[in-house]
């Protein structure tokens, strides 16, 4: 079960890390602004964290 959750977390994290523009635009729109640099950085950080947790769950 942990490996399945790890694979899902890694996949979602990879998607957020590689293609952050759509989510960053949604975050910017939520706060009434356009997606800027910091929104993209925040989405990539969450994606990197998701990949790290997913990889850890896959290995352990």
Buried (B, 14 or more C-beta within 10 A) or exposed (E): EEEEEBBEBBEBBBBBBEEBEEBBBEBBEEEEEEBEEEBBEBBBEBBBBBBEBBBEBBEE
